[in-house]
């Protein structure tokens, strides 16, 4: 199985490393500026994939400016576009190119932080982008079902999404995110949970599931 991972987030890098450690062929698009236009995205992905047959795509990218807490009343239009609208445009471009490049039956998994479900007052652009991408994934899943391409979404807590950012001296301090209670399940590495869910979606057992939204947070935020 060849997996394509799109994104420069901490969890995108961790997912790439986990695939490689398990012996899977994996290619990663980490220069996400290529997603700012269809032509540059098509060129970057075509070069990256070459003649490989991609059977799994993981998209785990958001603009880093969205993780900086700021009241909506003080946001400029430029700041809103960078943190809120640019991630939507990049996800749209990425999905367009993925559809053109992959074969029927490919599994696509979107990995996002769960702040949109929780609601964080200082992260309005980020929450808006996340919810927009999640709804986009559902709409795409319905259309792409005719090609047996599944599209599902996994959400994790914000520290897991930016995994490793604490080791970056230039990284912004993560905002405090309210939770609705303690995790229902015992603590365990969330990355392992995410890889398990990705593996399920890509397996024959997961081929009947598309347009799904799963929260991989050990039962901290429970949605209907």
MARDO-537610 format. One line per field, with one value per atom (N, C-alpha, C): residue number from 0; atom name; y, z, x. Coordinates in Angstrom, 1 decimal. Atoms other than C-alpha are relative to their C-alpha. Layout:
N
nr <- NUM_...
atom <- CA_...
y <- Y_...
z <- Z_...
x <- X_...
This chain:
224
nr <- 0_0_0_1_1_1_2_2_2_3_3_3_4_4_4_5_5_5_6_6_6_7_7_7_8_8_8_9_9_9_10_10_10_11_11_11_12_12_12_13_13_13_14_14_14_15_15_15_16_16_16_17_17_17_18_18_18_19_19_19_20_20_20_21_21_21_22_22_22_23_23_23_24_24_24_25_25_25_26_26_26_27_27_27_28_28_28_29_29_29_30_30_30_31_31_31_32_32_32_33_33_33_34_34_34_35_35_35_36_36_36_37_37_37_38_38_38_39_39_39_40_40_40_41_41_41_42_42_42_43_43_43_44_44_44_45_45_45_46_46_46_47_47_47_48_48_48_49_49_49_50_50_50_51_51_51_52_52_52_53_53_53_54_54_54_55_55_55_56_56_56_57_57_57_58_58_58_59_59_59_60_60_60_61_61_61_62_62_62_63_63_63_64_64_64_65_65_65_66_66_66_67_67_67_68_68_68_69_69_69_70_70_70_71_71_71_72_72_72_73_73_73_74_74_74_75_75_75_76_76_76_77_77_77_78_78_78_79_79_79_80_80_80_81_81_81_82_82_82_83_83_83_84_84_84_85_85_85_86_86_86_87_87_87_88_88_88_89_89_89_90_90_90_91_91_91_92_92_92_93_93_93_94_94_94_95_95_95_96_96_96_97_97_97_98_98_98_99_99_99_100_100_100_101_101_101_102_102_102_103_103_103_104_104_104_105_105_105_106_106_106_107_107_107_108_108_108_109_109_109_110_110_110_111_111_111_112_112_112_113_113_113_114_114_114_115_115_115_116_116_116_117_117_117_118_118_118_119_119_119_120_120_120_121_121_121_122_122_122_123_123_123_124_124_124_125_125_125_126_126_126_127_127_127_128_128_128_129_129_129_130_130_130_131_131_131_132_132_132_133_133_133_134_134_134_135_135_135_136_136_136_137_137_137_138_138_138_139_139_139_140_140_140_141_141_141_142_142_142_143_143_143_144_144_144_145_145_145_146_146_146_147_147_147_148_148_148_149_149_149_150_150_150_151_151_151_152_152_152_153_153_153_154_154_154_155_155_155_156_156_156_157_157_157_158_158_158_159_159_159_160_160_160_161_161_161_162_162_162_163_163_163_164_164_164_165_165_165_166_166_166_167_167_167_168_168_168_169_169_169_170_170_170_171_171_171_172_172_172_173_173_173_174_174_174_175_175_175_176_176_176_177_177_177_178_178_178_179_179_179_180_180_180_181_181_181_182_182_182_183_183_183_184_184_184_185_185_185_186_186_186_187_187_187_188_188_188_189_189_189_190_190_190_191_191_191_192_192_192_193_193_193_194_194_194_195_195_195_196_196_196_197_197_197_198_198_198_199_199_199_200_200_200_201_201_201_202_202_202_203_203_203_204_204_204_205_205_205_206_206_206_207_207_207_208_208_208_209_209_209_210_210_210_211_211_211_212_212_212_213_213_213_214_214_214_215_215_215_216_216_216_217_217_217_218_218_218_219_219_219_220_220_220_221_221_221_222_222_222_223_223_223
atom <- N_CA_C_N_CA_C_N_CA_C_N_CA_C_N_CA_C_N_CA_C_N_CA_C_N_CA_C_N_CA_C_N_CA_C_N_CA_C_N_CA_C_N_CA_C_N_CA_C_N_CA_C_N_CA_C_N_CA_C_N_CA_C_N_CA_C_N_CA_C_N_CA_C_N_CA_C_N_CA_C_N_CA_C_N_CA_C_N_CA_C_N_CA_C_N_CA_C_N_CA_C_N_CA_C_N_CA_C_N_CA_C_N_CA_C_N_CA_C_N_CA_C_N_CA_C_N_CA_C_N_CA_C_N_CA_C_N_CA_C_N_CA_C_N_CA_C_N_CA_C_N_CA_C_N_CA_C_N_CA_C_N_CA_C_N_CA_C_N_CA_C_N_CA_C_N_CA_C_N_CA_C_N_CA_C_N_CA_C_N_CA_C_N_CA_C_N_CA_C_N_CA_C_N_CA_C_N_CA_C_N_CA_C_N_CA_C_N_CA_C_N_CA_C_N_CA_C_N_CA_C_N_CA_C_N_CA_C_N_CA_C_N_CA_C_N_CA_C_N_CA_C_N_CA_C_N_CA_C_N_CA_C_N_CA_C_N_CA_C_N_CA_C_N_CA_C_N_CA_C_N_CA_C_N_CA_C_N_CA_C_N_CA_C_N_CA_C_N_CA_C_N_CA_C_N_CA_C_N_CA_C_N_CA_C_N_CA_C_N_CA_C_N_CA_C_N_CA_C_N_CA_C_N_CA_C_N_CA_C_N_CA_C_N_CA_C_N_CA_C_N_CA_C_N_CA_C_N_CA_C_N_CA_C_N_CA_C_N_CA_C_N_CA_C_N_CA_C_N_CA_C_N_CA_C_N_CA_C_N_CA_C_N_CA_C_N_CA_C_N_CA_C_N_CA_C_N_CA_C_N_CA_C_N_CA_C_N_CA_C_N_CA_C_N_CA_C_N_CA_C_N_CA_C_N_CA_C_N_CA_C_N_CA_C_N_CA_C_N_CA_C_N_CA_C_N_CA_C_N_CA_C_N_CA_C_N_CA_C_N_CA_C_N_CA_C_N_CA_C_N_CA_C_N_CA_C_N_CA_C_N_CA_C_N_CA_C_N_CA_C_N_CA_C_N_CA_C_N_CA_C_N_CA_C_N_CA_C_N_CA_C_N_CA_C_N_CA_C_N_CA_C_N_CA_C_N_CA_C_N_CA_C_N_CA_C_N_CA_C_N_CA_C_N_CA_C_N_CA_C_N_CA_C_N_CA_C_N_CA_C_N_CA_C_N_CA_C_N_CA_C_N_CA_C_N_CA_C_N_CA_C_N_CA_C_N_CA_C_N_CA_C_N_CA_C_N_CA_C_N_CA_C_N_CA_C_N_CA_C_N_CA_C_N_CA_C_N_CA_C_N_CA_C_N_CA_C_N_CA_C_N_CA_C_N_CA_C_N_CA_C_N_CA_C_N_CA_C_N_CA_C_N_CA_C_N_CA_C_N_CA_C_N_CA_C_N_CA_C_N_CA_C_N_CA_C_N_CA_C_N_CA_C_N_CA_C_N_CA_C_N_CA_C_N_CA_C_N_CA_C_N_CA_C_N_CA_C_N_CA_C_N_CA_C_N_CA_C_N_CA_C_N_CA_C_N_CA_C_N_CA_C_N_CA_C_N_CA_C_N_CA_C_N_CA_C_N_CA_C_N_CA_C_N_CA_C_N_CA_C_N_CA_C_N_CA_C_N_CA_C_N_CA_C
y <- -1.2_0.0_1.2_-1.3_3.5_1.0_-1.1_6.3_1.3_-1.4_10.0_0.8_-0.8_12.3_1.5_-1.4_16.0_0.9_-0.9_18.6_0.1_-0.2_20.0_0.1_0.0_19.7_-1.1_1.0_17.7_-1.4_1.3_14.9_-0.5_0.4_14.8_-0.7_0.6_14.2_-1.3_1.2_11.6_-1.1_1.1_9.7_-0.5_0.4_9.7_-0.9_0.8_8.3_-1.3_1.2_5.7_-1.0_0.9_4.4_-0.6_0.5_4.2_-1.1_0.9_2.4_-1.4_1.3_-0.2_-0.6_0.6_-0.8_0.3_-0.4_0.9_1.0_-1.1_3.0_1.2_-1.2_6.6_1.2_-1.2_9.9_1.2_-1.1_13.3_1.3_-1.3_16.7_1.0_-0.9_19.1_1.4_-1.4_22.2_0.4_-0.2_23.2_1.3_-1.2_26.5_-0.4_0.5_24.3_-0.1_0.2_24.0_1.4_-1.4_27.8_0.1_-0.1_27.1_-1.4_1.3_24.1_-0.4_0.3_24.3_-0.5_0.4_24.2_-1.2_1.3_21.5_-1.2_1.2_19.3_-0.3_0.3_19.7_-0.7_0.6_19.0_-1.4_1.3_16.0_-1.0_0.9_14.5_-0.4_0.3_14.8_-0.9_0.8_13.3_-1.4_1.3_10.4_-0.8_0.6_9.7_-1.1_1.2_6.2_-0.9_0.9_4.9_0.0_0.2_3.7_0.3_-0.4_5.6_-0.7_0.7_3.6_0.7_-0.7_5.9_1.4_-1.4_9.7_0.5_-0.6_11.5_1.5_-1.5_15.3_0.5_-0.5_16.9_1.4_-1.3_20.6_1.1_-1.2_23.9_1.1_-1.0_27.3_0.3_-0.2_27.8_1.3_-1.2_31.3_-0.2_0.3_29.8_-0.4_0.5_28.5_1.2_-1.1_32.0_0.6_-0.5_33.1_1.5_-1.4_36.5_0.2_-0.3_38.1_0.3_-0.2_38.2_1.5_-1.4_41.9_0.7_-0.7_42.7_-0.6_0.6_40.5_0.9_-0.7_42.2_-1.0_0.8_40.9_-1.0_0.8_39.7_-1.2_1.1_37.7_-1.0_0.9_36.2_-0.9_0.8_35.1_-1.0_0.9_33.6_-1.2_1.1_31.6_-0.8_0.6_30.9_-0.4_0.3_31.0_-0.7_0.7_29.9_-1.5_1.5_26.4_-0.6_0.5_26.0_-0.1_0.0_26.9_-1.1_1.1_24.6_-1.4_1.3_21.7_-0.3_0.2_22.3_-0.3_0.3_22.4_-1.4_1.3_19.3_-1.1_1.0_17.3_-0.1_0.0_18.4_-0.8_0.7_17.1_-1.5_1.4_13.9_-0.7_0.6_13.1_-0.3_0.2_13.5_-1.0_0.8_11.5_-1.5_1.3_8.5_-0.9_1.0_5.3_-0.2_0.3_4.2_-0.9_0.8_2.6_0.5_-0.6_4.9_0.5_-0.5_5.9_1.3_-1.4_9.6_0.2_-0.2_10.5_1.5_-1.3_14.1_0.0_-0.1_14.7_1.4_-1.4_17.8_0.1_-0.1_19.2_0.2_0.1_19.0_1.4_-1.2_22.7_0.6_-0.5_23.3_-0.6_0.7_20.8_0.6_-0.6_22.4_1.4_-1.4_26.0_0.8_-0.7_28.3_1.5_-1.4_32.1_0.7_-0.7_33.1_-0.6_0.8_30.6_0.0_0.0_31.7_-0.4_0.4_31.5_-1.4_1.4_28.1_-0.9_0.8_26.7_0.0_-0.1_28.0_-0.8_0.8_26.5_-1.5_1.4_23.1_-0.5_0.4_23.0_0.0_-0.1_24.1_-1.2_1.2_21.3_-1.3_1.2_18.7_-0.1_0.1_19.6_-0.3_0.2_19.7_-1.5_1.4_16.2_-0.9_0.8_14.9_0.2_-0.2_16.5_-0.7_0.7_15.1_-1.5_1.5_11.6_-0.4_0.4_11.6_-0.1_0.0_12.5_-1.0_0.9_10.3_-1.5_1.4_7.2_-0.8_0.6_6.5_-0.7_0.6_5.7_-0.8_0.8_3.8_0.7_-0.7_6.5_0.4_-0.4_6.9_1.2_-1.2_10.2_0.1_-0.1_10.3_0.9_-1.0_12.7_-0.5_0.3_12.1_1.3_-1.2_14.8_-0.4_0.2_14.9_1.3_-1.2_17.3_0.8_-1.0_20.4_-0.4_0.4_19.3_-1.1_1.2_16.0_0.5_-0.4_17.8_0.7_-0.8_20.1_-0.8_0.9_17.1_0.5_-0.3_18.1_1.5_-1.5_21.9_0.5_-0.5_22.2_-0.1_0.1_21.2_1.1_-1.0_24.1_1.4_-1.2_27.3_1.1_-1.0_29.4_-0.2_0.3_27.8_0.9_-0.8_29.8_-0.8_0.7_28.9_-0.4_0.5_26.7_0.7_-0.6_28.4_-1.1_0.9_26.8_-0.4_0.5_24.7_-0.6_0.6_24.0_-1.4_1.4_20.4_-0.2_0.2_19.0_-1.0_1.0_16.5_-0.8_0.9_14.0_-1.1_1.1_11.3_-1.2_1.2_8.3_-1.2_1.2_5.8_0.3_-0.2_5.3_0.7_-0.7_7.4_-1.0_0.8_6.0_1.0_-0.9_7.5_0.2_-0.3_9.2_-0.3_0.4_8.7_-1.4_1.4_5.0_-0.2_0.1_5.5_0.5_-0.6_7.7_-1.0_1.0_5.1_-1.2_1.1_2.4_0.3_-0.4_4.3_0.2_-0.1_5.2_-1.4_1.4_1.5_-0.6_0.6_0.6_0.6_-0.6_3.1_-0.5_0.4_1.8_-1.5_1.5_-1.9_-0.4_0.5_-4.0_0.2_-0.2_-3.8_1.4_-1.3_-0.1_0.6_-0.5_0.2_0.3_-0.4_0.5_1.3_-1.2_3.7_1.1_-1.2_7.1_1.2_-1.2_10.6_0.0_0.1_9.6_1.0_-0.9_11.9_-0.7_0.7_10.2_0.8_-0.8_11.8_-1.0_0.9_10.1_0.8_-0.8_11.7_-0.8_0.9_8.7_0.4_-0.3_9.9_1.3_-1.3_13.5_0.8_-0.7_15.2_-1.0_1.0_13.1_0.7_-0.7_14.2_-1.1_0.9_12.6_-0.5
z <- 0.0_0.0_0.0_0.0_-0.9_0.6_-0.6_1.3_-0.4_0.2_0.5_1.1_-1.1_3.4_-0.4_0.4_2.8_1.2_-1.2_5.5_0.6_-0.8_7.6_1.5_-1.4_10.9_0.7_-0.8_13.7_-0.2_0.2_13.3_-1.4_1.3_9.6_-0.1_0.0_10.2_0.8_-0.8_12.9_-0.8_0.8_10.6_-1.1_1.1_7.8_0.6_-0.7_10.3_0.4_-0.5_11.6_-1.2_1.2_8.0_-0.4_0.3_7.3_0.9_-1.0_10.5_-0.1_0.2_9.7_-1.4_1.3_6.3_-1.2_1.1_4.1_-0.8_0.9_1.1_0.3_-0.3_1.9_-0.6_0.6_0.2_0.7_-0.8_1.9_-0.7_0.5_0.6_1.2_-1.1_3.3_-0.3_0.4_1.3_-0.4_0.2_1.6_-0.8_0.8_-0.2_-1.5_1.3_-3.3_-0.2_0.0_-2.4_-0.2_0.2_-3.0_-1.4_1.4_-6.7_-0.6_0.7_-8.8_-0.8_0.9_-11.2_0.9_-0.9_-8.4_0.7_-0.7_-6.5_-0.9_1.0_-9.6_-0.3_0.3_-10.4_1.2_-1.2_-6.8_0.2_-0.3_-6.4_-1.0_1.1_-9.8_0.1_-0.1_-9.2_1.2_-1.2_-5.7_-0.2_0.2_-6.7_-1.1_1.1_-10.0_-0.6_0.5_-11.2_1.1_-1.1_-7.8_0.0_-0.1_-7.2_1.5_-1.3_-4.2_0.4_-0.4_-2.2_1.3_-1.2_0.8_0.0_-0.1_1.2_1.4_-1.3_4.6_-0.2_0.0_4.7_1.4_-1.3_7.9_0.0_0.1_7.3_0.4_-0.3_8.7_0.1_0.0_8.5_1.5_-1.4_11.7_0.6_-0.6_12.1_0.7_-0.6_13.1_1.5_-1.4_16.4_0.9_-0.9_17.7_0.4_-0.6_20.0_-0.1_0.2_19.2_0.0_0.1_19.7_-1.4_1.3_16.6_-0.3_0.2_17.1_-0.4_0.3_16.6_-1.3_1.2_13.5_-1.2_1.3_10.2_-1.0_1.1_6.9_-0.4_0.4_6.1_1.0_-1.0_9.4_-0.2_0.2_8.8_-1.2_1.2_5.3_0.2_-0.2_6.4_0.8_-1.0_9.3_-0.3_0.2_8.2_-1.4_1.4_4.4_-0.7_0.7_3.2_0.2_-0.2_4.8_-0.8_0.8_3.1_-1.4_1.4_-0.2_-0.3_0.2_0.2_0.1_-0.1_1.3_-1.3_1.3_-1.8_-1.1_1.0_-4.1_0.1_-0.2_-2.5_-0.4_0.4_-2.9_-1.5_1.5_-6.5_-0.6_0.6_-7.3_0.4_-0.4_-5.3_-0.9_0.9_-7.3_-1.3_1.3_-10.5_-0.1_0.0_-9.4_0.5_-0.6_-7.5_-0.7_0.7_-8.6_0.8_-0.7_-7.8_1.2_-1.2_-4.4_1.0_-0.9_-2.7_1.2_-1.2_0.9_0.3_-0.4_1.9_1.4_-1.4_5.5_0.3_-0.4_6.8_1.5_-1.4_10.2_0.5_-0.4_12.1_1.5_-1.4_15.6_0.4_-0.4_17.6_0.6_-0.6_18.6_-0.6_0.6_16.1_0.7_-0.7_18.0_1.4_-1.4_21.4_0.0_0.0_20.4_0.9_-0.7_21.4_-0.5_0.4_21.5_-0.7_0.6_20.5_-1.3_1.2_17.6_-1.0_0.9_15.5_-1.4_1.4_12.1_-0.1_0.0_13.0_0.1_-0.2_14.2_-1.3_1.2_11.1_-1.2_1.0_8.8_0.2_-0.3_10.5_-0.3_0.3_10.3_-1.5_1.4_6.7_-0.7_0.6_5.8_0.3_-0.4_7.7_-0.9_0.8_5.8_-1.5_1.4_2.5_-0.2_0.1_3.2_-0.1_0.1_3.7_-1.4_1.4_0.4_-1.0_0.9_-1.4_0.1_-0.2_0.1_-0.8_0.7_-1.4_-1.5_1.4_-4.8_-0.5_0.4_-4.9_0.2_-0.2_-3.8_-1.3_1.3_-7.5_-0.4_0.3_-7.8_1.2_-1.2_-4.5_0.8_-0.8_-3.1_1.3_-1.3_0.7_0.5_-0.6_2.5_1.4_-1.4_6.3_0.8_-0.8_9.0_1.4_-1.4_12.3_0.7_-0.7_14.9_1.3_-1.2_17.8_0.7_-0.7_20.5_-0.6_0.6_19.6_0.2_-0.2_21.3_-0.9_0.8_19.4_-1.5_1.4_16.0_-0.2_0.2_16.5_0.7_-0.6_17.9_-0.3_0.2_18.4_0.0_0.0_18.3_1.2_-1.3_21.9_-0.1_0.2_20.6_-0.9_0.9_18.2_0.7_-0.7_19.8_-0.6_0.6_17.3_0.0_0.0_17.8_1.0_-0.9_19.3_1.1_-1.2_22.7_-0.3_0.3_22.3_0.9_-0.8_23.5_0.9_-0.8_26.3_-0.6_0.7_24.9_1.1_-0.9_27.1_-0.4_0.3_27.4_0.8_-0.7_28.5_1.1_-1.1_31.0_-0.2_0.1_31.6_-1.0_0.9_29.1_0.6_-0.5_29.5_0.0_0.1_28.5_0.6_-0.5_30.1_-1.0_0.8_28.8_-0.9_1.0_25.7_-1.1_1.1_22.8_-1.0_1.0_20.6_-1.4_1.3_17.6_-0.4_0.2_18.0_-0.4_0.3_18.0_-1.4_1.3_14.9_-1.1_1.0_13.0_-0.1_0.0_14.0_-0.8_0.8_12.6_-1.5_1.4_9.4_-0.6_0.5_9.0_-0.2_0.2_9.5_-1.3_1.2_6.8_-1.3_1.2_4.4_-0.2_0.0_5.1_-0.7_0.5_3.4_0.9_-1.0_6.6_0.1_0.0_6.3_-1.2_1.3_2.7_0.0_-0.1_3.8_0.7_-0.7_5.7_-0.8_0.6_4.1_0.5_-0.5_5.1_1.5_-1.4_8.7_0.7_-0.8_11.5_1.3_-1.2_14.3_0.9_-1.0_17.5_0.6_-0.6_18.5_1.2_-1.1_21.9_1.3_-1.2_24.3_0.7_-0.6_24.9_0.8_-0.7_26.0_-0.5_0.6_23.6_-0.7_0.6_22.7_-0.7_0.9_19.8_-0.5_0.5_18.5_-1.4
x <- 0.8_0.0_0.9_-0.7_1.3_-1.0_0.8_0.0_0.5_-0.4_0.0_-0.5_0.3_0.1_0.2_-0.1_-0.6_-0.1_0.1_0.2_1.4_-1.2_3.0_-0.3_0.4_1.2_0.9_-0.7_2.8_-0.5_0.6_0.3_0.2_-0.3_0.9_1.4_-1.3_4.6_0.1_0.0_3.9_-0.7_0.7_1.5_0.9_-1.0_4.1_1.0_-1.0_6.7_-0.6_0.6_4.3_-0.2_0.1_3.5_1.3_-1.3_7.2_0.5_-0.4_7.9_-0.7_0.8_5.2_0.4_-0.4_6.9_-0.8_0.8_4.4_0.7_-0.5_5.4_-0.8_0.6_4.6_0.7_-0.5_5.0_-0.7_0.6_4.4_0.2_-0.1_3.6_0.0_-0.1_4.9_0.1_0.0_5.3_-1.4_1.4_1.7_-0.3_0.2_2.2_-0.4_0.4_1.8_-1.5_1.5_-1.9_-0.7_0.7_-2.5_-0.5_0.5_-3.3_-0.1_0.1_-4.5_1.2_-1.2_-1.5_1.2_-1.1_1.1_-0.2_0.3_-0.7_0.1_0.0_-1.1_1.5_-1.4_2.6_0.7_-0.7_3.8_-0.4_0.5_1.6_0.4_-0.4_2.3_1.5_-1.4_6.0_0.3_-0.2_5.7_-0.5_0.6_3.5_0.7_-0.6_5.2_-0.8_0.8_4.1_-0.5_0.5_3.1_-1.5_1.4_-0.4_-0.4_0.3_-1.8_-1.4_1.2_-4.4_-0.6_0.4_-4.7_0.5_-0.4_-4.7_-0.4_0.3_-4.4_0.3_-0.2_-4.9_-0.1_0.0_-3.9_0.8_-0.6_-3.2_-0.9_0.7_-4.3_1.1_-1.0_-2.6_0.4_-0.5_-0.4_-0.5_0.5_-1.7_-1.3_1.2_-5.0_0.1_-0.2_-3.6_0.4_-0.3_-2.9_-1.3_1.3_-5.7_-0.1_0.2_-7.2_-1.5_1.5_-10.7_-0.4_0.4_-12.7_-0.2_0.2_-13.4_1.3_-1.3_-9.7_0.6_-0.6_-9.1_-0.1_0.1_-8.2_-0.5_0.4_-9.5_1.1_-1.2_-6.0_0.2_-0.1_-5.8_-1.1_1.1_-9.2_0.3_-0.2_-8.3_1.1_-1.1_-5.0_-0.3_0.3_-6.3_-1.3_1.3_-9.9_-0.3_0.4_-10.3_1.1_-1.1_-6.9_0.0_0.1_-7.2_-1.1_1.1_-10.6_0.4_-0.4_-9.2_1.1_-1.0_-6.2_-0.5_0.7_-8.4_-0.7_0.7_-10.5_0.9_-1.0_-7.5_0.5_-0.6_-6.0_-1.0_1.0_-9.3_-0.2_0.1_-9.6_1.1_-1.2_-6.1_0.0_0.0_-6.5_-1.0_1.0_-9.7_0.6_-0.5_-7.8_1.2_-1.3_-4.7_-0.2_0.1_-6.0_-1.0_0.9_-7.7_-1.3_1.2_-11.2_0.3_-0.2_-11.5_1.0_-1.0_-9.0_-0.7_0.6_-9.6_0.7_-0.5_-9.3_-0.4_0.2_-9.0_0.4_-0.4_-9.1_0.2_-0.3_-7.5_0.0_0.2_-8.5_0.0_0.2_-8.4_-1.4_1.4_-11.6_-0.5_0.5_-11.8_-1.2_1.3_-14.6_-1.2_1.1_-16.7_-0.2_0.0_-15.8_-0.4_0.3_-16.0_1.0_-1.0_-13.1_-0.1_0.3_-13.8_1.2_-1.1_-10.3_0.5_-0.4_-10.0_-1.1_1.2_-13.0_0.4_-0.4_-11.1_0.3_-0.4_-9.6_-1.3_1.2_-13.0_-0.8_0.8_-14.7_0.6_-0.7_-12.1_-0.2_0.1_-12.3_-1.4_1.4_-16.1_-0.3_0.2_-16.0_0.6_-0.7_-13.5_-0.8_0.8_-15.6_-1.2_1.2_-18.7_0.3_-0.5_-16.8_0.3_-0.3_-15.6_-1.2_1.2_-19.1_-0.6_0.6_-20.3_0.8_-0.9_-17.3_-0.2_0.2_-17.9_-1.2_1.2_-21.4_0.2_-0.3_-20.2_0.9_-1.0_-17.2_-0.3_0.4_-19.0_-0.2_0.1_-19.7_1.3_-1.3_-16.0_0.5_-0.4_-15.9_1.1_-0.9_-13.7_-0.7_0.6_-14.4_0.7_-0.5_-13.9_-0.5_0.5_-14.0_0.9_-0.7_-12.9_0.2_-0.3_-11.1_0.5_-0.4_-10.7_0.7_-0.8_-8.2_0.1_-0.1_-7.4_1.2_-0.9_-5.4_1.5_-1.4_-2.1_0.5_-0.4_-2.1_0.1_-0.1_-2.7_1.3_-1.2_0.3_1.2_-0.9_2.3_1.5_-1.4_6.0_0.2_-0.2_5.4_0.7_-0.7_6.6_1.5_-1.4_10.0_0.6_-0.4_10.0_0.1_-0.1_11.4_-0.8_0.8_9.5_-1.5_1.4_6.2_-0.8_0.9_3.3_-0.5_0.6_2.0_-1.4_1.4_-1.1_-1.0_1.1_-4.3_-0.6_0.8_-6.3_-1.3_1.2_-9.1_-0.9_0.9_-12.2_-0.4_0.5_-13.3_-1.2_1.3_-16.6_0.1_-0.1_-15.2_1.3_-1.1_-12.5_-0.2_0.1_-11.7_-0.7_0.8_-14.1_0.9_-0.9_-11.3_1.3_-1.4_-7.9_0.9_-0.9_-5.1_0.8_-0.7_-3.3_0.5_-0.5_-1.2_-1.1_1.1_-3.8_0.5_-0.5_-1.5_-0.3_0.3_-2.0_-1.5_1.5_-5.8_-0.3_0.2_-5.6_0.5_-0.5_-3.5_-0.9_0.9_-5.9_-1.2_1.2_-8.9_0.4_-0.4_-7.0_0.1_-0.2_-6.1_-1.4_1.4_-9.8_-0.6_0.6_-11.0_0.6_-0.7_-8.4_-0.1_0.1_-9.2_-1.3_1.2_-11.9_-1.2_1.1_-13.9_-0.5_0.5_-14.1_-0.5_0.4_-15.2_-1.5_1.4_-18.9_-0.2_0.1_-18.1_0.5_-0.5_-17.9_-0.9_0.7_-18.8_-0.1_0.0_-18.2_0.9_-0.8_-16.9_0.2_-0.3_-15.1_0.9_-0.8_-13.7_1.0_-1.0_-10.4_0.6_-0.5_-10.0_-0.3_0.2_-10.6_-1.3_1.3_-14.2_-0.1_0.0_-13.5_-1.2_1.1_-15.9_-0.8_0.9_-18.9_-1.1_1.0_-21.0_-1.0_0.9_-24.2_0.4
